[in-house]
């Protein structure tokens, strides 16, 4: 699977502080490995979008838009009913965000919750703003450079008015230590159907390094650890939510019901059905 680097893959300049791109596609993608070299607004217009980051993941349709922190992510694009996907992308650097914070003298930007991606619902103001970005994207590069930084300030000021300044702290704060980052990625994705290759990518590691680091932190192989976590979740669904095995085996990550029942019995010394009737 190819790794997509943004904004470079769109023939935009990595060094430019703010830039806009009207992106459309008629091709569905699934868990594409993406390196975001700039923070990004993704104003979804057609289709659906799913993203998985180190510490958070979101799925949206065209009633919402995303703000994504620069870094590594897995990205899925689903087509609309008319077989199209479209998103207006607004890229911006950490430097222009810090400049904005200084310009408007924003103090004590703190948050108890740090995420790499946020979603917000459209309102009429933001819909008009997105329409204006689409128009700006058609202008010459010279004209865009003169306008787009003002538009960036406009949308940030509007979002601060609605939601406060905490999101700015998440976008500008430093990354955690390697150990904190690694364990957070693993534990936030323990119930998702990600391959070891995809998890290794989120950790910015080779698969072999990921396996080695995993055993160092968890004293188990990744396959065994993830299987145990998913079976524990299955136990919860069966006993607390009264779900049936036939309803959950795919969610837990098993391709067929018999292999799920066999794995469950090996762990709990009882079949799912026997567990439920105790």
FENRAQUI-V810585 format. One record per residue. RES is the residue in one letter. PHI is phi in degrees with one decimal (999 if undefined). PSI is psi as a letter, one per 20 degrees, with the letter a starting at -180 (NA if undefined). OMEGA is omega in whole degrees, 0 to 359 (* if undefined). Layout:
res-><RES,RES>
phi-><PHI,PHI>
psi-><PSI,PSI>
omega-><OMEGA,OMEGA>
This chain:
res-><X,X,X,X,X,X,X,X,X,X,X,X,X,X,X,X,X,X,X,X,X,X,X,X,X,X,X,X,X,X,X,X,X,X,X,X,X,X,X,X,X,X,X,X,X,X,X,X,X,X,X,X,X,X,X,X,X,X,X,X,X,X,X,X,X,X,X,X,X,X,X,X,X,X,X,X,X,X,X,X,X,X,X,X,X,X,X,X,X,X,X,X,X,X,X,X,X,X,X,X,X,X,X,X,X,X,X,X,X,X,X,X,X,X,X,X,X,X,X,X,X,X,X,X,X,X,X,X,X,X,X,X,X,X,X,X,X,X,X,X,X,X,X,X,X,X,X,X,X,X,X,X,X,X,X,X,X,X,X,X,X,X,X,X,X,X,X,X,X,X,X,X,X,X,X,X,X,X,X,X,X,X,X,X,X,X,X,X,X,X,X,X,X,X,X,X,X,X,X,X,X,X,X,X,X,X,X,X,X,X,X,X,X,X,X,X,X,X,X,X,X,X,X,X,X,X,X,X,X,X,X,X,X,X,X,X,X,X,X,X,X,X,X,X,X,X,X,X,X,X,X,X,X,X,X,X,X,X,X,X,X,X,X,X,X,X,X,X,X,X,X,X,X,X,X,X,X,X>
phi-><999,-72.9,-96.6,-95.4,-107.1,-118.9,-89.0,-57.6,-65.1,-97.8,62.4,-100.7,-89.5,-62.0,-82.7,-72.9,-73.3,-141.4,-156.0,-123.3,-146.9,-92.4,-102.1,-140.9,-155.8,-111.4,-118.2,-74.2,-122.8,-134.4,49.3,-67.8,-77.6,-126.9,-106.8,-88.8,-86.4,-139.4,-63.1,-144.3,-86.1,-118.9,-89.9,-73.4,-114.0,-135.1,93.2,-134.2,-136.7,-125.8,-133.2,-124.5,-111.0,-62.4,-129.9,-164.9,-147.3,-145.6,-132.3,-134.0,-113.0,-79.0,-91.1,-134.9,-137.1,-117.0,-119.7,-118.7,-74.8,-58.1,149.9,-99.5,-154.9,-108.1,-128.7,-118.9,-119.2,-111.1,-77.7,-77.5,-63.1,-92.9,61.1,-141.9,-131.3,-145.3,-149.2,-89.3,-102.7,-120.2,-93.2,-151.3,-85.7,-63.7,-65.0,-70.2,-69.6,-64.1,-61.1,-62.1,-61.1,-68.8,-59.5,-100.2,52.2,-82.6,-112.1,50.5,-82.0,-131.5,-146.8,-80.9,-124.7,-107.2,-131.0,-97.2,-147.1,-130.0,-121.2,-139.3,-84.9,-67.9,-124.9,-64.6,-62.5,-68.8,-61.2,-65.9,-62.1,-64.1,-59.3,-67.8,-63.8,-60.4,-66.5,-63.8,-63.1,-88.9,-78.5,-65.7,-59.5,-63.7,-66.6,-58.6,-60.8,-78.7,-105.1,-67.7,-66.8,-65.5,-65.5,-60.3,-62.1,-60.1,-70.1,-66.5,-61.5,-67.2,-67.6,-62.6,-59.9,-84.0,-121.2,86.6,-99.2,-61.3,-62.0,-63.3,-64.9,-61.0,-74.8,-106.3,-67.3,-74.2,-69.0,-72.2,-65.0,-58.6,-64.4,-63.1,-64.7,-63.6,-67.9,-65.5,-62.3,-60.8,-75.5,-73.8,-116.1,-67.2,-107.5,-93.0,-87.6,-100.8,-77.6,-61.9,-63.9,-69.7,-65.2,-61.8,-62.2,-61.0,-88.0,59.6,-132.8,-74.8,-62.9,-64.7,-66.8,-58.9,-61.3,-64.8,-66.3,-60.2,-66.3,-67.9,-85.5,-115.9,55.9,-149.8,-72.6,-57.2,-60.0,-68.4,-64.0,-65.5,-62.1,-61.9,-64.0,-72.8,-69.8,-63.9,-67.5,-61.5,-57.8,-62.7,-64.9,-72.6,-90.9,-98.5,-103.3,56.0,-79.8,-95.7,-56.3,-66.5,-88.9,-118.8,-61.8,-69.1,-60.1,-76.2,108.8,-103.7,-79.1,-143.1,-67.0,-65.0,-68.3,-65.3,-61.4,-63.5,-65.7,-62.8,-66.7,-63.1,-80.8,-107.2,57.3,-163.8,-75.6,-55.0,-65.0,-62.1,-63.8,-71.6,-94.3,-70.2>
psi-><p,q,p,p,p,p,j,h,i,j,k,r,p,h,i,p,h,p,q,q,p,o,p,q,q,j,p,p,q,o,l,p,p,p,o,o,i,q,q,p,p,o,n,p,g,q,a,q,p,p,q,p,a,h,j,q,q,q,p,q,a,j,i,r,r,q,p,p,q,q,b,q,r,p,p,p,p,p,q,a,h,j,l,q,p,p,p,o,p,o,q,q,r,h,g,h,g,h,g,g,g,g,g,j,l,p,q,l,n,q,q,i,p,p,q,i,q,q,q,q,q,q,a,h,g,h,g,h,g,h,h,h,g,g,g,h,i,i,r,q,h,g,g,g,h,h,h,h,h,g,h,g,h,g,h,g,h,g,h,g,h,g,i,a,i,h,h,h,g,h,h,i,q,q,q,r,r,g,g,g,g,g,h,g,g,g,h,i,j,h,j,q,m,q,r,h,g,g,g,h,g,h,i,l,r,r,g,g,g,g,g,g,h,g,h,g,h,i,k,r,q,g,g,g,g,h,g,g,h,h,h,h,h,g,g,g,h,g,h,h,i,k,q,q,h,i,h,i,h,g,h,i,j,q,h,r,h,h,h,g,g,g,h,g,h,h,g,j,k,q,q,g,g,h,h,h,j,NA>
omega-><180,176,180,176,180,11,187,183,178,181,173,183,179,185,182,190,178,178,186,179,176,187,175,182,174,182,177,176,180,177,175,179,186,171,176,179,173,171,189,162,172,180,186,180,178,177,178,183,174,178,176,178,182,188,183,177,182,174,183,168,188,170,184,174,184,162,185,176,177,182,182,177,171,188,177,178,180,185,175,180,178,174,178,175,180,180,172,183,176,182,177,184,174,182,181,177,177,177,178,180,179,183,183,173,181,185,172,178,184,175,178,184,179,177,176,180,178,174,179,177,175,163,185,179,183,176,178,178,180,176,180,176,179,178,181,181,180,181,176,179,180,179,179,183,182,186,197,179,176,179,176,179,180,184,178,178,180,180,176,178,182,193,181,189,188,181,180,179,179,182,185,184,181,178,177,173,180,181,179,181,182,183,178,179,181,188,176,183,187,181,179,183,178,177,176,179,180,177,178,178,179,178,182,181,167,180,181,178,178,180,181,179,180,181,178,183,189,178,177,173,178,182,181,182,181,178,179,180,181,176,175,177,177,178,178,181,182,187,183,182,178,176,176,179,181,181,190,189,178,178,181,176,179,184,178,185,184,179,176,181,180,180,179,181,178,182,189,179,180,176,177,182,178,179,184,186,178,*>
